[in-house]
Amino acid sequence: MKNRLLWPGIALVALLLLNLVVTPSFFALRIQDGHLYGGLVDVLKNGAPTLLIAIGMTLVIATRGIDLSVGAVAAIAAAVTCVHIGTSPDIGTALVGMAIALVLCAALGLWNGFLVAGLGIQPIIATLVLMTAGRGIAMLVTEGQIITVNNDAYRQVGAGFVVLPISILISLAVLGLVALATRKTALGMLIEAVGVNPEASRLAGVRARTIIWTVYVFAAVCAGIAGLMISSNVSAADANSNGLWIEMDAILAVVIGGTSLAGGRYSLAGTLLGAMIIQTLTTTVYTIGVATEVTLVFKAVVVITVCLIQSPKARAALSFRKVAVS
């Protein structure tokens, strides 16, 4: 696993150094009004929603699944919360709105788990249903409008600080709790067992369906919290853009981090590295002035390069060619 983390680590360092070359003050940090600011802090803050969703996605992928609906779930969470808050400035209204949104997200995760574990539908098809319908649900909730709110308590989730941005602290706290729950208990081993061979794990007494339901619910709740971060950062819910394509960034983060889409062994540390690579790459694109129309192509080329470098077969083929040439 350490070897799998080597190349993503090198890629992240290379991207950070490129930003340093282009912007010499990129690593500079300053404290203002008790808040920590700087280029690295911005990368962590902007990457917090992706990291949070990628943590849930890691566990789903480890069970040999996939969840394409997380972006739509994030949009639903933002829409429900902002519509509930409306024009109210009260902290209680914000807390109730967020609680309702997260309960709804858990229910959507249960739905995905039911389709996958209960009905045996392929995960990519089962979650594609909610990915498609979820945006429509969010549009219905907001009536097709961008809902703006003015609530200081809600704003704290995505734009607040406790020295560091609160969104960073939330994501790192979830990462730490998941690491403890999966690496200090048997839960992680059970998740990997289900991913390696669901039928064999069931015959061995593992409740594979329960594990699958659980990871889909957890992924949906993570997506809901990420949606609250994205929405509260701008104090608005936009059903069309909130969480748009964030599922792709999350899947890329997991894969770049060394977790196989075939299920089984996974790496939370790798997911953290992958999420930071994706966000640093986005920052780099803007820093070096890549044209908007080729931004996605540029990101794709970098991601493919990192994945090829990680691939043992690709490295072996390259080494063979070097030996043949010499």
Residue pairs with C-beta under 8 A, 6 or more apart in sequence:
1 258
1 265
1 267
1 270
4 257
4 258
4 267
4 270
4 310
5 257
5 258
5 267
5 269
5 270
5 273
7 306
7 309
7 310
8 256
8 257
8 258
8 270
8 273
8 274
8 277
8 306
8 310
9 273
11 256
11 277
11 302
11 306
11 309
12 273
12 276
12 277
12 280
15 277
15 280
15 281
15 284
16 26
16 27
16 40
16 280
18 284
18 288
19 26
19 39
19 280
19 283
19 284
19 287
20 26
20 27
22 287
22 288
23 39
23 287
25 39
26 39
26 40
26 287
27 38
27 39
27 40
28 38
28 39
29 36
29 37
29 38
29 40
29 41
30 36
30 37
30 38
31 37
31 163
34 161
34 163
35 161
35 163
36 161
36 163
36 164
39 283
41 164
41 165
41 168
42 283
43 276
43 279
43 280
43 283
44 164
44 165
44 168
44 276
44 279
45 165
45 167
45 168
46 279
46 282
46 283
47 275
47 276
47 278
47 279
47 280
48 165
48 167
48 168
48 170
48 171
48 226
48 229
49 74
49 167
49 171
49 226
49 227
49 229
49 230
49 243
49 246
50 226
50 246
50 249
50 250
50 253
50 275
50 278
50 279
51 171
51 175
51 253
51 271
51 272
51 275
51 276
52 170
52 171
52 174
52 222
52 223
52 225
52 226
52 229
53 70
53 74
53 219
53 222
53 223
53 226
53 246
53 247
53 249
53 250
54 249
54 250
54 253
54 254
54 257
54 271
54 274
54 275
55 171
55 174
55 175
55 178
55 222
55 268
55 271
56 67
56 70
56 215
56 218
56 219
56 220
56 221
56 222
56 223
57 66
57 67
57 70
57 219
57 247
57 250
57 251
57 253
57 254
57 271
58 254
58 257
58 259
58 266
58 267
58 268
58 271
59 178
59 182
59 191
59 215
59 218
59 219
59 266
60 66
60 67
60 123
60 215
60 216
60 219
61 195
61 251
61 254
61 259
61 260
61 261
61 263
61 266
62 191
62 192
62 194
62 195
62 215
62 259
62 263
62 264
62 265
62 266
63 191
63 194
63 195
63 198
63 211
63 212
63 215
63 263
64 123
64 194
64 195
64 198
64 262
64 263
64 264
65 116
65 123
65 212
65 215
65 216
65 263
66 123
66 124
66 127
66 251
66 261
67 112
67 123
67 127
67 216
67 219
67 220
67 247
68 124
68 127
68 128
68 130
68 131
68 247
69 108
69 112
69 127
69 128
69 129
69 130
69 131
69 134
69 220
69 223
69 247
70 219
70 220
70 222
70 223
70 226
70 243
70 246
70 247
70 250
71 131
71 134
71 223
71 243
71 244
71 245
71 246
71 247
72 130
72 131
72 132
72 133
72 134
72 135
72 137
72 138
72 243
73 105
73 108
73 109
73 130
73 134
73 220
73 223
73 224
73 227
73 243
74 223
74 224
74 226
74 227
74 230
74 242
74 243
74 246
75 134
75 135
75 138
75 227
75 237
75 238
75 239
75 242
75 243
75 244
76 101
76 104
76 105
76 108
76 134
76 137
76 138
76 141
76 224
76 227
77 101
77 102
77 104
77 105
77 223
77 224
77 225
77 227
77 228
77 231
78 101
78 138
78 227
78 228
78 230
78 231
78 237
78 238
78 239
78 242
78 243
79 137
79 138
79 141
79 142
79 147
79 237
79 239
79 242
80 97
80 100
80 101
80 104
80 141
81 94
81 97
81 98
81 100
81 101
81 154
81 228
81 231
81 237
82 97
82 142
82 147
82 148
82 149
82 231
82 236
82 237
83 97
83 141
83 142
83 147
83 237
84 93
84 96
84 97
84 100
84 101
85 93
85 94
85 97
85 149
85 151
85 154
86 93
86 149
87 149
87 150
88 94
88 151
89 150
89 151
89 152
90 151
90 153
91 151
91 152
91 153
93 151
94 151
94 153
94 154
95 153
97 154
98 154
98 157
98 228
101 224
101 227
101 228
102 221
102 224
102 225
104 224
105 220
105 221
105 223
105 224
105 227
106 217
106 220
106 221
106 224
108 130
108 134
108 220
109 216
109 217
109 218
109 219
109 220
109 221
110 213
110 216
110 217
111 130
112 126
112 127
112 130
112 216
112 219
112 220
113 212
113 213
113 214
113 215
113 216
113 217
114 213
115 121
115 126
115 127
115 129
116 122
116 123
116 126
116 127
116 212
116 216
117 208
117 209
117 210
117 212
117 213
117 216
118 209
119 126
131 247
135 239
135 240
138 237
138 239
138 242
139 239
139 240
141 239
142 237
142 238
142 239
144 239
146 236
146 237
146 238
147 236
147 237
148 235
148 236
149 235
149 236
149 237
150 235
151 235
154 228
154 232
154 235
155 232
155 233
155 235
156 166
156 232
157 166
157 167
157 170
157 228
157 229
157 232
158 166
158 167
158 228
158 229
158 230
158 231
158 232
158 233
158 234
159 165
159 232
159 233
159 235
160 166
162 169
167 229
167 233
170 225
170 229
174 222
174 225
175 268
175 272
178 268
179 268
181 187
181 188
182 188
182 191
182 268
183 268
190 201
190 206
190 211
191 211
191 215
191 266
192 264
192 265
192 266
193 200
193 201
193 204
193 206
194 201
194 206
194 208
194 211
194 212
194 263
195 262
195 263
195 264
195 265
195 266
196 263
196 264
198 208
198 212
199 208
201 208
202 208
202 209
223 243
226 243
226 246
227 242
227 243
230 242
230 243
231 237
231 242
249 275
249 278
250 275
252 274
252 278
252 303
253 271
253 274
253 275
253 277
253 278
254 266
254 270
254 271
254 274
255 261
255 274
255 307
256 270
256 273
256 274
256 277
256 278
256 303
256 306
256 307
256 310
257 267
257 269
257 270
257 271
257 272
257 273
257 274
257 275
258 267
258 270
258 310
259 265
259 266
259 267
259 270
259 271
277 306
278 303
281 299
281 302
281 303
282 299
285 295
285 298
285 299
290 298
308 314
309 315
